Amino acid sequence: MGRQATAKADERRRRKLAKTTVAATAPPTSKRSAASTATKSPDATSAAKARAGKSAAAKPASKTAAREASGVKKTAKAGTKKPAQAPGGKGPAKAGGKKPAQAVGGKSSAKTASAIRNAWDHVRGDVSGLSAHPLTTYFLILVSVVLLTGLGLVMVLSASSITSYDGGAGSSFAYFNKQAIFAGVGLVLMAIASRMSLQFWKRTAWAAIIGGLAMQAAVFAPGLGKETKGNANWIGFSGFQIQPSEFLKVALALWLGFILAQKTGKMTTFGHAMIPVVPGVLAAAGLVVAGNDLGTGLVIMAMAIVCLWVGGFPMKYFLLLGSVLAAAVTFFVLSSQNRLNRIEALLTGHADQSAADTMGQAWQSNHGLFSLASGGWLGVGLGASREKWSWLPEAHNDFIFAIIGEELGLVGTLVVVLIFAVLGFGMVRVVMRSNSVMVQVATAGFFALIIGQAGINIGVVTGMLPVIGLPLPFVSYGGSSIIASLLAVGVVLSFARTEPGAEAAIAANRDRLRSSLAVLVRKKRK
């Protein structure tokens, strides 16, 4: 019995202890229930205090661990950050904890540079596309020649107005009217020549050179040849005068292109290299120089040298031709006191003014420089030249570039030079893009004829070369000069049409123009 009572008492204590434990672990519903529970069992109270102490000790530990983990994460993030760049992006910034200041205007300059690069890439793309167009060469040549011809008419009117009126014509438009007619004839011939095929020019090459030499020889015929200012280089009939040497230059360039194309790969011997090229060139230059026109003779020789170079003339024979040419030029210069005086006036800087002015050698070149100098940057105004009032001889002809400088200033002269440069660039494109030797040689000859003569004329006016009496192509007054020059350009335009795709593009443009005109006509009728 005693044992059973003891066992029952122990069982009751265990149940009470279990109930107390469950009550202690459960969340207290109120302060009153927690207090009553604590007072019922001292053992439960002590157990609860022990558990509370453990949880209180665990909380600071967990907070410390959380702070340590947070510190590790921050350290890791700080370690993965990229180093600050120095201004300009050339390296890490210096230590110190402060963010480096950017260079003043760095962002704006970078944006500006980027915009410039983008604009340049855009322009370069447009230029590349335009350069590849089959009609680029054609229109470069055509537009530049039309601009030069139009400018020439305006400047001839301005430069010749005083001379024309005082010359007995009674009108300031006399020279201009003639030049306008010459320009019209030349433009028509240019348009006709531009439509001709390469085979046509091959068939007419021999006829052109024979006709040119015959016309040049006719200047020595009594009653037919005319002498102007010491040069027997004109043919006169029925009130008209023609300068055959201008057309002879065009014929010679065309003929040299045909002959050198036939001799491609055959100029290995002296006979094949020299005949008939050299005799033809010497005949043309000799007839011109015999008429006392050394300037045109030098242009012919220079053009022939360029044609021979492009045509593959053997280098070993160039030395021989160069020696002969130098000897001939020296002889003709020394044999003429007039030419010696001009060279002396150039080399001495016109120091001997009295002798030079008495002989008339320095007057023209000096007043040409006066005209250029008085123009300044923008000129004195169109038509307001003072040198054309009988101060500057040949103001409308050989020295018209000086009048351009006086009336339109340095800007006007640079525009003229730029247009000639564009024309020359177009001719070079024809030479570089053609596979025909005749096209290459003939176009190179026309380049030397037009661009070379323009360079010589400008050199004379600016005092860098002696006065040799060469006009400025397309600009100076002179019927033979402008007609022959426009005819030469017509031949080059016909060569430009042989570029792949050019003929089809011209036909397409012509069809579009006809369609547009037809639409306009229908609208007007309605």
Backbone hydrogen bonds, N-H to C=O, Kabsch-Sander energy under -0.5 kcal/mol:
donor,donor_aa,acceptor,acceptor_aa,energy
5,A,1,M,-2.3
6,T,2,G,-2.1
7,A,3,R,-2.4
8,K,4,Q,-2.5
9,A,5,A,-2.3
10,D,6,T,-2.3
11,E,7,A,-2.3
12,R,8,K,-2.2
13,R,9,A,-2.1
14,R,10,D,-2.3
15,R,11,E,-2.0
16,K,12,R,-2.4
17,L,13,R,-2.8
18,A,14,R,-2.5
19,K,15,R,-2.8
20,T,16,K,-2.8
21,T,17,L,-2.3
22,V,18,A,-2.5
23,A,19,K,-2.5
24,A,20,T,-2.2
25,T,21,T,-2.3
26,A,22,V,-1.7
34,A,30,S,-1.8
35,A,31,K,-2.1
36,S,32,R,-2.4
37,T,33,S,-2.2
38,A,34,A,-2.1
39,T,35,A,-1.9
40,K,36,S,-1.3
41,S,37,T,-1.2
45,T,41,S,-1.7
46,S,42,P,-2.3
47,A,43,D,-2.4
48,A,44,A,-2.5
49,K,45,T,-2.4
50,A,46,S,-2.1
51,R,47,A,-2.2
52,A,48,A,-2.5
53,G,49,K,-2.3
54,K,50,A,-2.0
55,S,51,R,-2.4
56,A,52,A,-2.4
57,A,53,G,-2.2
58,A,54,K,-2.0
59,K,55,S,-2.0
61,A,57,A,-1.2
62,S,58,A,-2.7
63,K,59,K,-2.5
64,T,60,P,-2.6
65,A,61,A,-2.6
66,A,62,S,-2.4
67,R,63,K,-2.5
68,E,64,T,-2.6
69,A,65,A,-2.8
70,S,66,A,-2.7
71,G,67,R,-2.5
72,V,68,E,-2.2
73,K,69,A,-2.5
74,K,70,S,-2.5
75,T,71,G,-2.4
76,A,72,V,-2.6
77,K,73,K,-2.8
78,A,74,K,-2.7
79,G,75,T,-1.9
80,T,76,A,-1.4
81,K,77,K,-0.8
81,K,78,A,-0.6
86,A,91,G,-4.1
89,G,86,A,-2.5
93,A,84,A,-3.4
106,G,103,A,-2.0
109,S,105,G,-2.6
110,A,106,G,-2.0
111,K,107,K,-2.2
112,T,108,S,-2.5
113,A,109,S,-2.7
114,S,110,A,-2.3
115,A,111,K,-2.4
116,I,112,T,-2.5
117,R,113,A,-2.5
118,N,114,S,-2.4
119,A,115,A,-2.5
120,W,116,I,-2.7
121,D,117,R,-2.5
122,H,118,N,-2.2
123,V,119,A,-2.8
124,R,120,W,-3.1
125,G,121,D,-2.1
126,D,122,H,-2.2
127,V,123,V,-2.9
128,S,124,R,-2.5
129,G,125,G,-2.4
130,L,126,D,-2.6
131,S,127,V,-3.1
132,A,128,S,-1.6
133,H,129,G,-0.5
133,H,130,L,-1.0
136,T,133,H,-1.5
139,F,135,L,-2.3
140,L,136,T,-2.2
141,I,137,T,-2.0
142,L,138,Y,-2.3
143,V,139,F,-2.5
144,S,140,L,-1.5
145,V,141,I,-2.1
146,V,142,L,-2.2
147,L,143,V,-2.4
148,L,144,S,-2.3
149,T,145,V,-2.5
150,G,146,V,-2.5
151,L,147,L,-2.6
152,G,148,L,-2.4
153,L,149,T,-2.0
154,V,150,G,-1.9
155,M,151,L,-2.5
156,V,152,G,-2.5
157,L,153,L,-2.0
158,S,154,V,-1.9
159,A,155,M,-3.2
160,S,156,V,-2.2
161,S,157,L,-0.6
164,S,160,S,-3.2
165,Y,161,S,-1.7
166,D,162,I,-2.7
167,G,163,T,-1.5
168,G,165,Y,-0.9
169,A,164,S,-1.0
170,G,165,Y,-0.7
174,A,171,S,-0.9
177,N,173,F,-2.9
178,K,174,A,-1.8
179,Q,175,Y,-2.6
180,A,176,F,-2.6
181,I,177,N,-1.8
182,F,178,K,-2.6
183,A,179,Q,-2.8
184,G,180,A,-2.2
185,V,181,I,-2.5
186,G,182,F,-2.6
187,L,183,A,-2.5
188,V,184,G,-2.0
189,L,185,V,-2.4
190,M,186,G,-2.4
191,A,187,L,-2.3
192,I,188,V,-2.3
193,A,189,L,-2.9
194,S,190,M,-2.1
195,R,191,A,-0.6
195,R,192,I,-1.2
196,M,193,A,-1.3
201,W,197,S,-1.4
202,K,198,L,-1.8
203,R,199,Q,-2.0
204,T,200,F,-1.6
205,A,201,W,-0.6
205,A,202,K,-0.5
208,A,204,T,-2.3
209,I,205,A,-1.9
210,I,206,W,-2.2
211,G,207,A,-2.3
212,G,208,A,-2.4
213,L,209,I,-2.3
214,A,210,I,-2.1
215,M,211,G,-2.3
216,Q,212,G,-2.0
217,A,213,L,-2.2
218,A,214,A,-1.3
219,V,216,Q,-1.1
220,F,217,A,-1.5
221,A,218,A,-1.5
224,L,221,A,-1.6
225,G,221,A,-2.6
226,K,234,W,-2.6
228,T,231,N,-2.6
231,N,228,T,-1.7
232,A,230,G,-0.6
232,A,291,G,-1.9
233,N,231,N,-1.5
234,W,226,K,-1.2
235,I,242,I,-2.6
236,G,224,L,-2.5
237,F,240,F,-2.5
240,F,237,F,-2.2
242,I,235,I,-2.8
246,E,243,Q,-1.4
247,F,243,Q,-0.6
248,L,244,P,-2.3
249,K,245,S,-1.7
250,V,246,E,-1.0
251,A,247,F,-2.3
252,L,248,L,-2.5
253,A,249,K,-2.0
254,L,250,V,-1.9
255,W,251,A,-2.5
256,L,252,L,-2.7
257,G,253,A,-1.8
258,F,254,L,-1.8
259,I,255,W,-2.7
260,L,256,L,-2.5
261,A,257,G,-1.4
262,Q,258,F,-1.6
263,K,259,I,-1.4
264,T,261,A,-0.9
266,K,263,K,-2.4
267,M,263,K,-0.7
268,T,266,K,-1.4
269,T,266,K,-0.7
273,A,269,T,-2.0
274,M,270,F,-2.2
275,I,271,G,-2.3
278,V,274,M,-2.4
280,G,276,P,-1.8
281,V,277,V,-2.2
282,L,278,V,-2.7
283,A,279,P,-2.2
284,A,280,G,-2.0
285,A,281,V,-2.7
286,G,282,L,-2.6
287,L,283,A,-2.1
288,V,284,A,-1.6
289,V,285,A,-2.6
290,A,286,G,-2.2
291,G,287,L,-0.7
291,G,288,V,-0.8
292,N,289,V,-2.1
293,D,288,V,-1.3
294,L,292,N,-0.6
297,G,293,D,-1.6
298,L,294,L,-2.5
299,V,295,G,-1.8
300,I,296,T,-2.2
301,M,297,G,-2.1
302,A,298,L,-2.6
303,M,299,V,-2.5
304,A,300,I,-2.3
305,I,301,M,-2.2
306,V,302,A,-2.0
307,C,303,M,-2.3
308,L,304,A,-2.6
309,W,305,I,-2.3
310,V,306,V,-2.4
311,G,307,C,-2.3
312,G,309,W,-1.1
313,F,308,L,-2.8
317,Y,314,P,-1.1
318,F,314,P,-0.6
318,F,315,M,-1.0
319,L,315,M,-0.9
320,L,316,K,-0.5
321,L,317,Y,-2.2
322,G,318,F,-3.0
323,S,319,L,-2.1
324,V,320,L,-2.1
325,L,321,L,-2.6
326,A,322,G,-2.5
327,A,323,S,-2.2
328,A,324,V,-2.2
329,V,325,L,-2.5
330,T,326,A,-2.2
331,F,327,A,-2.1
332,F,328,A,-2.3
333,V,329,V,-2.2
334,L,330,T,-2.5
335,S,331,F,-1.7
336,S,333,V,-1.2
340,L,336,S,-1.9
341,N,337,Q,-2.3
342,R,338,N,-1.7
343,I,339,R,-2.3
344,E,340,L,-2.6
345,A,341,N,-2.5
346,L,342,R,-1.8
347,L,343,I,-2.7
348,T,344,E,-2.4
349,G,346,L,-0.9
350,H,345,A,-1.6
351,A,348,T,-0.6
353,Q,351,A,-1.8
356,A,352,D,-2.5
357,D,353,Q,-3.1
358,T,354,S,-2.1
359,M,355,A,-2.0
360,G,356,A,-0.8
361,Q,356,A,-2.0
362,A,356,A,-0.6
365,S,361,Q,-0.5
366,N,362,A,-2.8
367,H,363,W,-2.4
368,G,364,Q,-1.7
369,L,365,S,-1.9
370,F,366,N,-2.4
371,S,367,H,-2.2
372,L,368,G,-2.0
373,A,369,L,-2.8
374,S,370,F,-2.3
375,G,371,S,-0.7
375,G,372,L,-0.7
376,G,372,L,-0.6
376,G,373,A,-0.7
379,G,375,G,-2.1
380,V,406,E,-2.5
381,G,407,E,-1.7
384,A,381,G,-2.1
389,W,386,R,-1.3
390,S,388,K,-2.2
391,W,387,E,-1.2
392,L,387,E,-2.6
395,A,392,L,-0.8
397,N,394,E,-1.0
399,F,394,E,-2.2
400,I,397,N,-1.3
402,A,399,F,-0.6
403,I,399,F,-1.0
404,I,400,I,-2.0
405,G,401,F,-2.0
406,E,402,A,-1.9
407,E,403,I,-2.7
408,L,404,I,-2.6
409,G,405,G,-0.8
410,L,376,G,-2.1
411,V,377,W,-2.4
412,G,408,L,-1.4
413,T,409,G,-1.8
414,L,410,L,-2.4
415,V,411,V,-2.0
416,V,412,G,-1.9
417,V,413,T,-2.4
418,L,414,L,-2.5
419,I,415,V,-2.3
420,F,416,V,-2.2
421,A,417,V,-2.1
422,V,418,L,-2.3
423,L,419,I,-2.3
424,G,420,F,-2.6
425,F,421,A,-2.5
426,G,422,V,-2.3
427,M,423,L,-1.9
428,V,424,G,-2.3
429,R,425,F,-2.1
430,V,426,G,-1.6
431,V,427,M,-2.0
432,M,428,V,-2.6
433,R,429,R,-2.2
434,S,430,V,-0.9
440,Q,436,S,-2.1
441,V,437,V,-2.8
442,A,438,M,-2.6
443,T,439,V,-2.2
444,A,440,Q,-1.9
445,G,441,V,-2.1
446,F,442,A,-2.3
447,F,443,T,-2.3
448,A,444,A,-2.2
449,L,445,G,-2.2
450,I,446,F,-2.7
451,I,447,F,-1.7
452,G,447,F,-1.2
453,Q,448,A,-0.6
453,Q,449,L,-0.5
454,A,450,I,-2.1
455,G,451,I,-2.3
456,I,452,G,-2.1
457,N,453,Q,-2.5
458,I,454,A,-2.4
459,G,455,G,-2.2
460,V,456,I,-2.2
461,V,457,N,-2.3
462,T,458,I,-2.2
463,G,460,V,-1.3
464,M,459,G,-2.5
465,L,459,G,-1.4
475,V,472,L,-1.7
476,S,472,L,-2.7
477,Y,396,H,-2.2
482,I,478,G,-1.9
483,I,479,G,-2.3
484,A,480,S,-2.3
485,S,481,S,-2.2
486,L,482,I,-2.3
487,L,483,I,-2.1
488,A,484,A,-2.2
489,V,485,S,-2.0
490,G,486,L,-2.1
491,V,487,L,-1.8
492,V,488,A,-2.0
493,L,489,V,-2.6
494,S,490,G,-1.9
495,F,491,V,-1.7
496,A,492,V,-2.3
497,R,493,L,-1.4
498,T,495,F,-1.4
499,E,496,A,-1.3
502,A,499,E,-2.5
503,E,497,R,-0.6
503,E,499,E,-0.5
505,A,501,G,-1.9
506,I,502,A,-2.5
507,A,503,E,-2.2
508,A,504,A,-2.3
509,N,505,A,-2.4
510,R,506,I,-2.3
511,D,507,A,-2.3
512,R,508,A,-2.3
513,L,509,N,-2.3
514,R,510,R,-2.3
515,S,511,D,-2.4
516,S,512,R,-2.3
517,L,513,L,-2.5
518,A,514,R,-2.4
519,V,515,S,-2.1
520,L,516,S,-2.1
521,V,517,L,-2.4
522,R,518,A,-2.2
523,K,519,V,-2.2
524,K,520,L,-2.1
525,R,521,V,-2.1
526,K,522,R,-1.9
